[in-house]
Amino acid sequence: AKAASGPPMPLAAVRQPAGEFPVQVVLDDSKAMMPSMKLSNFEQIIVGARISKAGDVIAKPGDLEGLSQPLSLAKSPLSVLLTINQVVQ
């Protein structure tokens, strides 16, 4: 998950092997990448999922991904269904 507007780095992340898809994950402040950048500090987030061909954290051309529209955290808890339907260019 990343802020809809703000820093481009992820706020929270979970790593899963591609062979385990589909998966359900819970993203909350306990999954924060940095303690000072918690999900709860932001009003809107974008949730994404990516399958990396190389297993890298950084998106590379050819990776597959799906992204949500901006989501309001005022309506927590949220349930999001993502479809991985785009190729990273």
C-alpha positions in Angstrom: 0.0 0.0 0.0 1.2 3.5 -0.7 -0.2 7.0 -0.1 -2.6 8.2 -2.8 -0.8 11.5 -2.6 2.5 11.9 -0.9 5.7 9.9 -0.8 6.1 7.3 -3.6 7.6 4.6 -1.4 5.3 1.9 0.0 3.8 2.4 3.4 3.1 -1.2 4.1 4.0 -4.4 2.3 3.7 -8.2 2.5 5.8 -10.6 0.4 4.2 -13.8 -0.9 5.5 -16.4 -3.3 3.8 -16.2 -6.6 2.8 -19.9 -6.3 0.5 -19.1 -3.4 -1.8 -16.7 -5.3 -4.6 -16.0 -4.8 -3.9 -14.8 -1.3 -5.5 -12.8 1.5 -3.4 -10.4 3.4 -4.1 -7.8 6.1 -2.3 -4.5 5.8 -2.2 -2.3 8.9 0.2 -0.2 10.9 2.1 -3.4 12.1 3.2 -3.9 8.4 4.6 -0.4 8.1 7.9 -0.2 6.2 9.0 2.7 8.5 7.5 3.4 12.0 7.0 7.1 11.1 5.1 6.3 7.9 2.1 4.3 9.1 -1.0 3.7 7.1 -3.1 5.4 9.7 -1.2 8.7 9.0 -2.8 9.0 5.6 -6.3 9.7 4.5 -6.2 7.8 1.2 -4.1 4.9 0.0 -3.6 2.8 -3.2 -3.3 -0.9 -2.7 -1.3 -2.9 -5.3 0.0 -6.4 -6.0 2.8 -7.3 -8.2 4.4 -10.5 -9.5 8.1 -9.8 -10.1 9.8 -12.0 -12.6 13.2 -11.5 -10.8 11.8 -11.5 -7.3 12.9 -7.9 -6.8 11.1 -5.3 -4.6 11.4 -2.6 -7.3 9.0 -2.9 -10.3 10.8 -3.8 -13.5 9.5 -4.0 -17.1 7.7 -7.2 -17.7 6.5 -7.6 -14.1 2.7 -8.1 -13.7 0.7 -5.9 -11.4 -2.8 -4.7 -10.4 -3.6 -1.4 -8.5 -6.7 -0.2 -6.7 -8.3 3.2 -7.1 -7.5 5.6 -4.2 -9.3 4.3 -1.1 -10.4 6.3 1.9 -9.1 5.0 5.3 -12.0 6.8 7.0 -14.1 3.8 6.0 -11.9 1.2 7.7 -11.7 -1.7 7.7 -11.6 -2.1 4.0 -11.8 -5.2 1.8 -10.1 -4.9 -1.6 -10.1 -7.4 -4.4 -7.2 -6.9 -6.8 -6.8 -8.4 -10.2 -3.3 -8.5 -11.6 -4.0 -7.4 -15.1 -1.2 -5.0 -16.2 2.3 -5.4 -17.4 4.9 -3.0 -16.0 6.4 -1.0 -18.9 
